[in-house]
Amino acid sequence: MASVTDGKTGVKDASDQNFDYMFKLLIIGNSSVGKTSFLFRYADDTFTPAFVSTVGIDFKVKTVYRHEKRVKLQIWDTAGQERYRTITTAYYRGAMGFILMYDITNEESFNAVQDWATQIKTYSWDNAQVILVGNKCDMEEERVVPTEKGRLLAEQLGMYMTHVCAWFDFFEASAKENISVRQAFERLVDAICDKMSDSLDTDPSMLGSSKNTRLSDTPPLLQQNCSC
């Protein structure tokens, strides 16, 4: 499902090299929390309730404008099932940001957030930026995870991961109703841009490396499917 949506110029080919930065982002979390729906809502502004589980890993590409820069986002949708865990952690390397997702109607997915955070801490680069997202907030009558519980966990994880990620924030969102999807991604991209600016102040050579990242720098794609 590799594709590009550019809000200013329409659909572009994924090989388009006209950008200032390229950021690799990962969406992680248990199976069926809504990772693929979240990605499709952001990249294509579409929602399909009948997705099946992602097999391995898949990605989309979206170009956005932030801080007067053209930023190409390489957004990876990962399988949440345990049997794919070793495969998907291989993609953490080089990721500059993570959407760590749980389902507010599924307490098991919330309880698994700590394990997913540990994987970020173990496998990602230093200073990765993280957003914790409680998805499906439109299903209020079926909620089992209170908003404050999610916010508190984000604060705790921010302290737990201080030596790994420079930033940790929290949103509740709904891919179905398009609630806070764009805002979550924009907050993540802004945090990465801020970190990039700080790094460029101390090491200008990082500009070249940020632009030279290519899709081929990541492991080859596995079988492509979709998950909700």
Secondary structure as a PSIPRED ss2 file (coil, helix, strand):
# PSIPRED VFORMAT (PSIPRED V4.0)

   1 M C   1.000  0.000  0.000
   2 A C   1.000  0.000  0.000
   3 S C   1.000  0.000  0.000
   4 V E   0.000  0.000  1.000
   5 T E   0.000  0.000  1.000
   6 D E   0.000  0.000  1.000
   7 G C   1.000  0.000  0.000
   8 K C   1.000  0.000  0.000
   9 T C   1.000  0.000  0.000
  10 G E   0.000  0.000  1.000
  11 V E   0.000  0.000  1.000
  12 K E   0.000  0.000  1.000
  13 D C   1.000  0.000  0.000
  14 A C   1.000  0.000  0.000
  15 S C   1.000  0.000  0.000
  16 D C   1.000  0.000  0.000
  17 Q C   1.000  0.000  0.000
  18 N C   1.000  0.000  0.000
  19 F C   1.000  0.000  0.000
  20 D C   1.000  0.000  0.000
  21 Y E   0.000  0.000  1.000
  22 M E   0.000  0.000  1.000
  23 F E   0.000  0.000  1.000
  24 K E   0.000  0.000  1.000
  25 L E   0.000  0.000  1.000
  26 L E   0.000  0.000  1.000
  27 I E   0.000  0.000  1.000
  28 I E   0.000  0.000  1.000
  29 G E   0.000  0.000  1.000
  30 N C   1.000  0.000  0.000
  31 S C   1.000  0.000  0.000
  32 S C   1.000  0.000  0.000
  33 V C   1.000  0.000  0.000
  34 G C   1.000  0.000  0.000
  35 K H   0.000  1.000  0.000
  36 T H   0.000  1.000  0.000
  37 S H   0.000  1.000  0.000
  38 F H   0.000  1.000  0.000
  39 L H   0.000  1.000  0.000
  40 F H   0.000  1.000  0.000
  41 R H   0.000  1.000  0.000
  42 Y H   0.000  1.000  0.000
  43 A H   0.000  1.000  0.000
  44 D H   0.000  1.000  0.000
  45 D C   1.000  0.000  0.000
  46 T C   1.000  0.000  0.000
  47 F C   1.000  0.000  0.000
  48 T C   1.000  0.000  0.000
  49 P C   1.000  0.000  0.000
  50 A C   1.000  0.000  0.000
  51 F C   1.000  0.000  0.000
  52 V C   1.000  0.000  0.000
  53 S C   1.000  0.000  0.000
  54 T C   1.000  0.000  0.000
  55 V C   1.000  0.000  0.000
  56 G C   1.000  0.000  0.000
  57 I E   0.000  0.000  1.000
  58 D E   0.000  0.000  1.000
  59 F E   0.000  0.000  1.000
  60 K E   0.000  0.000  1.000
  61 V E   0.000  0.000  1.000
  62 K E   0.000  0.000  1.000
  63 T E   0.000  0.000  1.000
  64 V E   0.000  0.000  1.000
  65 Y E   0.000  0.000  1.000
  66 R E   0.000  0.000  1.000
  67 H C   1.000  0.000  0.000
  68 E C   1.000  0.000  0.000
  69 K E   0.000  0.000  1.000
  70 R E   0.000  0.000  1.000
  71 V E   0.000  0.000  1.000
  72 K E   0.000  0.000  1.000
  73 L E   0.000  0.000  1.000
  74 Q E   0.000  0.000  1.000
  75 I E   0.000  0.000  1.000
  76 W E   0.000  0.000  1.000
  77 D E   0.000  0.000  1.000
  78 T E   0.000  0.000  1.000
  79 A C   1.000  0.000  0.000
  80 G C   1.000  0.000  0.000
  81 Q C   1.000  0.000  0.000
  82 E H   0.000  1.000  0.000
  83 R H   0.000  1.000  0.000
  84 Y H   0.000  1.000  0.000
  85 R H   0.000  1.000  0.000
  86 T H   0.000  1.000  0.000
  87 I H   0.000  1.000  0.000
  88 T H   0.000  1.000  0.000
  89 T H   0.000  1.000  0.000
  90 A C   1.000  0.000  0.000
  91 Y C   1.000  0.000  0.000
  92 Y C   1.000  0.000  0.000
  93 R C   1.000  0.000  0.000
  94 G C   1.000  0.000  0.000
  95 A C   1.000  0.000  0.000
  96 M C   1.000  0.000  0.000
  97 G E   0.000  0.000  1.000
  98 F E   0.000  0.000  1.000
  99 I E   0.000  0.000  1.000
 100 L E   0.000  0.000  1.000
 101 M E   0.000  0.000  1.000
 102 Y E   0.000  0.000  1.000
 103 D E   0.000  0.000  1.000
 104 I C   1.000  0.000  0.000
 105 T C   1.000  0.000  0.000
 106 N C   1.000  0.000  0.000
 107 E H   0.000  1.000  0.000
 108 E H   0.000  1.000  0.000
 109 S H   0.000  1.000  0.000
 110 F H   0.000  1.000  0.000
 111 N H   0.000  1.000  0.000
 112 A C   1.000  0.000  0.000
 113 V H   0.000  1.000  0.000
 114 Q H   0.000  1.000  0.000
 115 D H   0.000  1.000  0.000
 116 W H   0.000  1.000  0.000
 117 A H   0.000  1.000  0.000
 118 T H   0.000  1.000  0.000
 119 Q H   0.000  1.000  0.000
 120 I H   0.000  1.000  0.000
 121 K H   0.000  1.000  0.000
 122 T H   0.000  1.000  0.000
 123 Y H   0.000  1.000  0.000
 124 S C   1.000  0.000  0.000
 125 W C   1.000  0.000  0.000
 126 D C   1.000  0.000  0.000
 127 N C   1.000  0.000  0.000
 128 A C   1.000  0.000  0.000
 129 Q E   0.000  0.000  1.000
 130 V E   0.000  0.000  1.000
 131 I E   0.000  0.000  1.000
 132 L E   0.000  0.000  1.000
 133 V E   0.000  0.000  1.000
 134 G E   0.000  0.000  1.000
 135 N E   0.000  0.000  1.000
 136 K C   1.000  0.000  0.000
 137 C C   1.000  0.000  0.000
 138 D C   1.000  0.000  0.000
 139 M C   1.000  0.000  0.000
 140 E H   0.000  1.000  0.000
 141 E H   0.000  1.000  0.000
 142 E H   0.000  1.000  0.000
 143 R C   1.000  0.000  0.000
 144 V C   1.000  0.000  0.000
 145 V C   1.000  0.000  0.000
 146 P C   1.000  0.000  0.000
 147 T H   0.000  1.000  0.000
 148 E H   0.000  1.000  0.000
 149 K H   0.000  1.000  0.000
 150 G H   0.000  1.000  0.000
 151 R H   0.000  1.000  0.000
 152 L H   0.000  1.000  0.000
 153 L H   0.000  1.000  0.000
 154 A H   0.000  1.000  0.000
 155 E H   0.000  1.000  0.000
 156 Q H   0.000  1.000  0.000
 157 L H   0.000  1.000  0.000
 158 G H   0.000  1.000  0.000
 159 M H   0.000  1.000  0.000
 160 Y H   0.000  1.000  0.000
 161 M C   1.000  0.000  0.000
 162 T C   1.000  0.000  0.000
 163 H C   1.000  0.000  0.000
 164 V C   1.000  0.000  0.000
 165 C C   1.000  0.000  0.000
 166 A C   1.000  0.000  0.000
 167 W E   0.000  0.000  1.000
 168 F E   0.000  0.000  1.000
 169 D E   0.000  0.000  1.000
 170 F E   0.000  0.000  1.000
 171 F E   0.000  0.000  1.000
 172 E E   0.000  0.000  1.000
 173 A C   1.000  0.000  0.000
 174 S E   0.000  0.000  1.000
 175 A C   1.000  0.000  0.000
 176 K C   1.000  0.000  0.000
 177 E C   1.000  0.000  0.000
 178 N C   1.000  0.000  0.000
 179 I E   0.000  0.000  1.000
 180 S C   1.000  0.000  0.000
 181 V H   0.000  1.000  0.000
 182 R H   0.000  1.000  0.000
 183 Q H   0.000  1.000  0.000
 184 A H   0.000  1.000  0.000
 185 F H   0.000  1.000  0.000
 186 E H   0.000  1.000  0.000
 187 R H   0.000  1.000  0.000
 188 L H   0.000  1.000  0.000
 189 V H   0.000  1.000  0.000
 190 D H   0.000  1.000  0.000
 191 A H   0.000  1.000  0.000
 192 I H   0.000  1.000  0.000
 193 C H   0.000  1.000  0.000
 194 D H   0.000  1.000  0.000
 195 K H   0.000  1.000  0.000
 196 M H   0.000  1.000  0.000
 197 S H   0.000  1.000  0.000
 198 D H   0.000  1.000  0.000
 199 S H   0.000  1.000  0.000
 200 L H   0.000  1.000  0.000
 201 D H   0.000  1.000  0.000
 202 T H   0.000  1.000  0.000
 203 D C   1.000  0.000  0.000
 204 P C   1.000  0.000  0.000
 205 S C   1.000  0.000  0.000
 206 M H   0.000  1.000  0.000
 207 L H   0.000  1.000  0.000
 208 G H   0.000  1.000  0.000
 209 S H   0.000  1.000  0.000
 210 S H   0.000  1.000  0.000
 211 K H   0.000  1.000  0.000
 212 N C   1.000  0.000  0.000
 213 T C   1.000  0.000  0.000
 214 R C   1.000  0.000  0.000
 215 L H   0.000  1.000  0.000
 216 S H   0.000  1.000  0.000
 217 D H   0.000  1.000  0.000
 218 T C   1.000  0.000  0.000
 219 P C   1.000  0.000  0.000
 220 P C   1.000  0.000  0.000
 221 L C   1.000  0.000  0.000
 222 L C   1.000  0.000  0.000
 223 Q C   1.000  0.000  0.000
 224 Q C   1.000  0.000  0.000
 225 N C   1.000  0.000  0.000
 226 C C   1.000  0.000  0.000
 227 S C   1.000  0.000  0.000
 228 C C   1.000  0.000  0.000
